[in-house]
Amino acid sequence: MVKTLEPQAFDIELQSGSEPFVVAFLKRNERFAEQRKVLAQVEKSNGDRVRCFLFDVDYLPTAMDRFAVNGTPTFLLFEQGKEIDRLIGESDGETLDEFIRSAIGE
């Protein structure tokens, strides 16, 4: 199950820098459930290679400003505490999985 992160929990994950992780910026609209499902499938298929999170919608506007995210859905990939890539727009499982694998070199 994809964990929802509030800003403080996100900062803890970012500082831990232990392994790559994806954070999805999704607004609660007609596409929310499907994009969350895609994120959960990708998390499951990648096992322990990458963790997947959903940024808490209550804090989304502030987070979008912080990370210069101009629209949703947007998926940010972090490794060793730094953003290494981003995927903008709706995604299916195959596209999101390929995005992650190419960015982390697998």
N, CA and C atoms as an extended XYZ file, in Angstrom:
318
Properties=species:S:1:pos:R:3:atomname:S:1:resname:S:1:resid:I:1 pbc="F F F"
N         0.830       -1.186        0.000 N   MET     1
C         0.000        0.000        0.000 CA  MET     1
C         0.875        1.251        0.000 C   MET     1
N         0.529        2.191       -0.815 N   VAL     2
C         1.293        3.434       -0.934 CA  VAL     2
C         1.012        4.314        0.276 C   VAL     2
N         2.075        4.737        0.920 N   LYS     3
C         1.958        5.587        2.101 CA  LYS     3
C         1.807        7.047        1.680 C   LYS     3
N         0.958        7.775        2.402 N   THR     4
C         0.783        9.207        2.171 CA  THR     4
C         1.728        9.968        3.088 C   THR     4
N         2.461       10.911        2.508 N   LEU     5
C         3.436       11.687        3.275 CA  LEU     5
C         2.973       13.109        3.505 C   LEU     5
N         3.108       13.553        4.741 N   GLU     6
C         2.967       14.964        5.079 CA  GLU     6
C         4.364       15.576        4.982 C   GLU     6
N         4.484       16.897        4.977 N   PRO     7
C         5.790       17.534        4.781 CA  PRO     7
C         6.893       17.044        5.722 C   PRO     7
N         6.595       16.905        7.001 N   GLN     8
C         7.631       16.475        7.941 CA  GLN     8
C         8.115       15.064        7.631 C   GLN     8
N         7.198       14.155        7.352 N   ALA     9
C         7.569       12.777        7.007 CA  ALA     9
C         8.347       12.747        5.697 C   ALA     9
N         7.959       13.602        4.765 N   PHE    10
C         8.692       13.683        3.502 CA  PHE    10
C        10.137       14.098        3.755 C   PHE    10
N        10.339       15.115        4.579 N   ASP    11
C        11.694       15.584        4.878 CA  ASP    11
C        12.525       14.495        5.540 C   ASP    11
N        11.916       13.689        6.379 N   ILE    12
C        12.625       12.572        7.012 CA  ILE    12
C        13.062       11.566        5.949 C   ILE    12
N        12.156       11.223        5.031 N   GLU    13
C        12.500       10.299        3.948 CA  GLU    13
C        13.628       10.876        3.100 C   GLU    13
N        13.548       12.147        2.798 N   LEU    14
C        14.548       12.810        1.971 CA  LEU    14
C        15.918       12.782        2.639 C   LEU    14
N        15.955       13.025        3.935 N   GLN    15
C        17.221       13.056        4.661 CA  GLN    15
C        17.810       11.677        4.887 C   GLN    15
N        16.957       10.652        4.924 N   SER    16
C        17.476        9.303        5.149 CA  SER    16
C        18.348        8.877        3.979 C   SER    16
N        17.944        9.252        2.763 N   GLY    17
C        18.752        8.988        1.582 CA  GLY    17
C        19.145        7.550        1.364 C   GLY    17
N        18.453        6.623        1.986 N   SER    18
C        18.873        5.230        1.936 CA  SER    18
C        18.620        4.552        0.594 C   SER    18
N        17.505        4.830       -0.031 N   GLU    19
C        17.173        4.186       -1.296 CA  GLU    19
C        16.287        5.102       -2.117 C   GLU    19
N        16.208        4.845       -3.417 N   PRO    20
C        15.377        5.704       -4.272 CA  PRO    20
C        13.906        5.640       -3.874 C   PRO    20
N        13.210        6.754       -4.064 N   PHE    21
C        11.771        6.752       -3.836 CA  PHE    21
C        11.082        7.734       -4.764 C   PHE    21
N         9.834        7.419       -5.076 N   VAL    22
C         8.989        8.242       -5.940 CA  VAL    22
C         7.927        8.887       -5.075 C   VAL    22
N         7.687       10.170       -5.319 N   VAL    23
C         6.594       10.865       -4.659 CA  VAL    23
C         5.644       11.357       -5.744 C   VAL    23
N         4.386       10.969       -5.620 N   ALA    24
C         3.367       11.387       -6.582 CA  ALA    24
C         2.637       12.612       -6.050 C   ALA    24
N         2.492       13.598       -6.907 N   PHE    25
C         1.709       14.790       -6.620 CA  PHE    25
C         0.406       14.633       -7.401 C   PHE    25
N        -0.663       14.276       -6.709 N   LEU    26
C        -1.962       14.014       -7.335 CA  LEU    26
C        -3.043       14.823       -6.654 C   LEU    26
N        -3.865       15.490       -7.439 N   LYS    27
C        -5.038       16.169       -6.887 CA  LYS    27
C        -6.189       15.177       -6.843 C   LYS    27
N        -7.079       15.386       -5.897 N   ARG    28
C        -8.263       14.518       -5.794 CA  ARG    28
C        -9.267       14.931       -6.862 C   ARG    28
N        -9.183       14.261       -7.989 N   ASN    29
C       -10.112       14.498       -9.078 CA  ASN    29
C       -10.513       13.147       -9.666 C   ASN    29
N       -11.107       13.148      -10.835 N   GLU    30
C       -11.603       11.908      -11.424 CA  GLU    30
C       -10.489       10.916      -11.767 C   GLU    30
N        -9.244       11.377      -11.871 N   ARG    31
C        -8.113       10.502      -12.198 CA  ARG    31
C        -7.343       10.023      -10.965 C   ARG    31
N        -7.661       10.560       -9.807 N   PHE    32
C        -6.895       10.285       -8.590 CA  PHE    32
C        -6.812        8.784       -8.287 C   PHE    32
N        -7.937        8.098       -8.240 N   ALA    33
C        -7.951        6.684       -7.858 CA  ALA    33
C        -7.129        5.837       -8.823 C   ALA    33
N        -7.260        6.108      -10.111 N   GLU    34
C        -6.511        5.313      -11.088 CA  GLU    34
C        -5.009        5.559      -10.983 C   GLU    34
N        -4.597        6.814      -10.836 N   GLN    35
C        -3.169        7.104      -10.731 CA  GLN    35
C        -2.585        6.552       -9.429 C   GLN    35
N        -3.352        6.564       -8.367 N   ARG    36
C        -2.893        5.962       -7.106 CA  ARG    36
C        -2.740        4.454       -7.273 C   ARG    36
N        -3.653        3.849       -7.996 N   LYS    37
C        -3.585        2.409       -8.258 CA  LYS    37
C        -2.338        2.073       -9.084 C   LYS    37
N        -2.038        2.880      -10.093 N   VAL    38
C        -0.834        2.688      -10.905 CA  VAL    38
C         0.404        2.774      -10.017 C   VAL    38
N         0.449        3.746       -9.129 N   LEU    39
C         1.574        3.915       -8.217 CA  LEU    39
C         1.732        2.688       -7.323 C   LEU    39
N         0.636        2.173       -6.821 N   ALA    40
C         0.680        0.979       -5.961 CA  ALA    40
C         1.184       -0.236       -6.739 C   ALA    40
N         0.767       -0.382       -7.986 N   GLN    41
C         1.223       -1.507       -8.806 CA  GLN    41
C         2.728       -1.419       -9.060 C   GLN    41
N         3.197       -0.222       -9.326 N   VAL    42
C         4.628       -0.037       -9.585 CA  VAL    42
C         5.436       -0.304       -8.323 C   VAL    42
N         4.933        0.127       -7.187 N   GLU    43
C         5.619       -0.152       -5.926 CA  GLU    43
C         5.723       -1.654       -5.707 C   GLU    43
N         4.643       -2.346       -5.952 N   LYS    44
C         4.618       -3.803       -5.770 CA  LYS    44
C         5.563       -4.498       -6.746 C   LYS    44
N         5.583       -4.077       -7.989 N   SER    45
C         6.425       -4.729       -8.997 CA  SER    45
C         7.912       -4.447       -8.805 C   SER    45
N         8.246       -3.354       -8.146 N   ASN    46
C         9.655       -3.012       -7.940 CA  ASN    46
C        10.236       -3.534       -6.636 C   ASN    46
N         9.406       -4.159       -5.825 N   GLY    47
C         9.905       -4.754       -4.588 CA  GLY    47
C        10.646       -3.766       -3.729 C   GLY    47
N        11.876       -4.103       -3.380 N   ASP    48
C        12.649       -3.238       -2.487 CA  ASP    48
C        13.595       -2.293       -3.229 C   ASP    48
N        13.500       -2.206       -4.556 N   ARG    49
C        14.372       -1.307       -5.323 CA  ARG    49
C        13.991        0.153       -5.171 C   ARG    49
N        12.697        0.413       -5.037 N   VAL    50
C        12.229        1.792       -4.936 CA  VAL    50
C        10.940        1.823       -4.115 C   VAL    50
N        10.817        2.842       -3.294 N   ARG    51
C         9.588        3.024       -2.521 CA  ARG    51
C         8.740        4.083       -3.195 C   ARG    51
N         7.425        3.987       -3.025 N   CYS    52
C         6.505        4.935       -3.653 CA  CYS    52
C         5.627        5.596       -2.601 C   CYS    52
N         5.466        6.895       -2.722 N   PHE    53
C         4.664        7.666       -1.787 CA  PHE    53
C         3.724        8.602       -2.529 C   PHE    53
N         2.705        9.016       -1.831 N   LEU    54
C         1.757       10.006       -2.323 CA  LEU    54
C         1.855       11.208       -1.392 C   LEU    54
N         2.074       12.403       -1.958 N   PHE    55
C         2.147       13.590       -1.117 CA  PHE    55
C         0.741       13.947       -0.650 C   PHE    55
N         0.589       14.188        0.629 N   ASP    56
C        -0.708       14.494        1.231 CA  ASP    56
C        -1.361       15.680        0.527 C   ASP    56
N        -2.587       15.471        0.036 N   VAL    57
C        -3.275       16.522       -0.737 CA  VAL    57
C        -3.533       17.785        0.077 C   VAL    57
N        -3.602       17.670        1.386 N   ASP    58
C        -3.820       18.855        2.220 CA  ASP    58
C        -2.647       19.835        2.152 C   ASP    58
N        -1.471       19.327        1.808 N   TYR    59
C        -0.264       20.154        1.745 CA  TYR    59
C         0.243       20.320        0.313 C   TYR    59
N        -0.535       19.889       -0.639 N   LEU    60
C        -0.100       19.873       -2.034 CA  LEU    60
C         0.299       21.240       -2.580 C   LEU    60
N        -0.472       22.310       -2.382 N   PRO    61
C        -0.063       23.603       -2.950 CA  PRO    61
C         1.313       24.066       -2.474 C   PRO    61
N         1.595       23.910       -1.202 N   THR    62
C         2.898       24.315       -0.665 CA  THR    62
C         4.010       23.454       -1.242 C   THR    62
N         3.765       22.151       -1.315 N   ALA    63
C         4.775       21.231       -1.860 CA  ALA    63
C         5.021       21.495       -3.336 C   ALA    63
N         3.955       21.809       -4.071 N   MET    64
C         4.117       22.103       -5.491 CA  MET    64
C         4.991       23.343       -5.687 C   MET    64
N         4.821       24.344       -4.845 N   ASP    65
C         5.688       25.522       -4.899 CA  ASP    65
C         7.126       25.151       -4.566 C   ASP    65
N         7.301       24.377       -3.525 N   ARG    66
C         8.631       23.996       -3.054 CA  ARG    66
C         9.425       23.263       -4.134 C   ARG    66
N         8.755       22.385       -4.873 N   PHE    67
C         9.444       21.555       -5.862 CA  PHE    67
C         9.184       21.988       -7.308 C   PHE    67
N         8.633       23.179       -7.484 N   ALA    68
C         8.367       23.728       -8.822 CA  ALA    68
C         7.563       22.766       -9.685 C   ALA    68
N         6.523       22.200       -9.078 N   VAL    69
C         5.604       21.325       -9.799 CA  VAL    69
C         4.469       22.201      -10.316 C   VAL    69
N         4.285       22.218      -11.627 N   ASN    70
C         3.307       23.107      -12.237 CA  ASN    70
C         1.946       22.485      -12.470 C   ASN    70
N         1.847       21.183      -12.372 N   GLY    71
C         0.570       20.523      -12.601 CA  GLY    71
C         0.580       19.109      -12.063 C   GLY    71
N        -0.590       18.539      -12.010 N   THR    72
C        -0.708       17.166      -11.533 CA  THR    72
C        -1.405       16.332      -12.599 C   THR    72
N        -1.103       15.065      -12.659 N   PRO    73
C        -0.132       14.355      -11.823 CA  PRO    73
C         1.316       14.625      -12.243 C   PRO    73
N         2.182       14.623      -11.261 N   THR    74
C         3.625       14.695      -11.466 CA  THR    74
C         4.267       13.721      -10.492 C   THR    74
N         5.250       12.991      -10.979 N   PHE    75
C         5.960       11.998      -10.181 CA  PHE    75
C         7.417       12.428      -10.087 C   PHE    75
N         7.909       12.633       -8.860 N   LEU    76
C         9.303       13.022       -8.642 CA  LEU    76
C        10.067       11.824       -8.101 C   LEU    76
N        11.239       11.588       -8.651 N   LEU    77
C        12.087       10.484       -8.209 CA  LEU    77
C        13.297       11.046       -7.486 C   LEU    77
N        13.509       10.582       -6.270 N   PHE    78
C        14.618       11.043       -5.428 CA  PHE    78
C        15.574        9.890       -5.155 C   PHE    78
N        16.855       10.244       -5.115 N   GLU    79
C        17.877        9.281       -4.719 CA  GLU    79
C        18.958       10.038       -3.972 C   GLU    79
N        19.406        9.488       -2.869 N   GLN    80
C        20.421       10.105       -2.019 CA  GLN    80
C        20.065       11.549       -1.664 C   GLN    80
N        18.773       11.772       -1.384 N   GLY    81
C        18.309       13.065       -0.906 CA  GLY    81
C        18.123       14.134       -1.966 C   GLY    81
N        18.280       13.769       -3.245 N   LYS    82
C        18.147       14.758       -4.317 CA  LYS    82
C        17.184       14.257       -5.387 C   LYS    82
N        16.463       15.211       -5.986 N   GLU    83
C        15.605       14.851       -7.111 CA  GLU    83
C        16.493       14.488       -8.293 C   GLU    83
N        16.246       13.314       -8.875 N   ILE    84
C        17.048       12.891      -10.023 CA  ILE    84
C        16.256       12.903      -11.330 C   ILE    84
N        14.928       12.901      -11.233 N   ASP    85
C        14.123       12.956      -12.443 CA  ASP    85
C        12.669       13.201      -12.075 C   ASP    85
N        11.878       13.579      -13.079 N   ARG    86
C        10.445       13.761      -12.876 CA  ARG    86
C         9.698       13.328      -14.113 C   ARG    86
N         8.497       12.829      -13.880 N   LEU    87
C         7.588       12.413      -14.942 CA  LEU    87
C         6.328       13.246      -14.784 C   LEU    87
N         5.986       13.975      -15.834 N   ILE    88
C         4.848       14.891      -15.774 CA  ILE    88
C         3.694       14.313      -16.573 C   ILE    88
N         2.531       14.302      -15.959 N   GLY    89
C         1.323       13.853      -16.643 CA  GLY    89
C         0.877       12.474      -16.196 C   GLY    89
N        -0.309       12.108      -16.655 N   GLU    90
C        -0.857       10.803      -16.317 CA  GLU    90
C         0.076        9.713      -16.805 C   GLU    90
N         0.076        8.609      -16.077 N   SER    91
C         0.967        7.521      -16.424 CA  SER    91
C         0.257        6.187      -16.268 C   SER    91
N         0.678        5.235      -17.068 N   ASP    92
C         0.240        3.862      -16.837 CA  ASP    92
C         1.390        3.142      -16.134 C   ASP    92
N         1.141        1.944      -15.690 N   GLY    93
C         2.149        1.219      -14.934 CA  GLY    93
C         3.439        0.987      -15.697 C   GLY    93
N         3.329        0.647      -16.968 N   GLU    94
C         4.509        0.368      -17.779 CA  GLU    94
C         5.378        1.622      -17.931 C   GLU    94
N         4.753        2.749      -18.198 N   THR    95
C         5.493        4.005      -18.377 CA  THR    95
C         6.174        4.438      -17.085 C   THR    95
N         5.458        4.366      -15.984 N   LEU    96
C         6.032        4.759      -14.698 CA  LEU    96
C         7.158        3.810      -14.299 C   LEU    96
N         6.978        2.527      -14.546 N   ASP    97
C         8.012        1.542      -14.236 CA  ASP    97
C         9.275        1.800      -15.066 C   ASP    97
N         9.113        2.072      -16.352 N   GLU    98
C        10.255        2.360      -17.223 CA  GLU    98
C        10.954        3.653      -16.803 C   GLU    98
N        10.185        4.658      -16.420 N   PHE    99
C        10.746        5.914      -15.926 CA  PHE    99
C        11.661        5.649      -14.730 C   PHE    99
N        11.194        4.855      -13.798 N   ILE   100
C        11.970        4.558      -12.594 CA  ILE   100
C        13.223        3.763      -12.947 C   ILE   100
N        13.063        2.723      -13.718 N   ARG   101
C        14.207        1.867      -14.065 CA  ARG   101
C        15.288        2.618      -14.824 C   ARG   101
N        14.894        3.460      -15.759 N   SER   102
C        15.902        4.205      -16.525 CA  SER   102
C        16.594        5.244      -15.662 C   SER   102
N        15.872        5.856      -14.742 N   ALA   103
C        16.466        6.890      -13.895 CA  ALA   103
C        17.436        6.332      -12.860 C   ALA   103
N        17.146        5.138      -12.344 N   ILE   104
C        18.036        4.562      -11.329 CA  ILE   104
C        19.040        3.577      -11.920 C   ILE   104
N        19.023        3.452      -13.249 N   GLY   105
C        20.042        2.654      -13.915 CA  GLY   105
C        19.860        1.163      -13.831 C   GLY   105
N        18.644        0.701      -13.910 N   GLU   106
C        18.400       -0.759      -13.896 CA  GLU   106
C        17.791       -1.202      -15.186 C   GLU   106
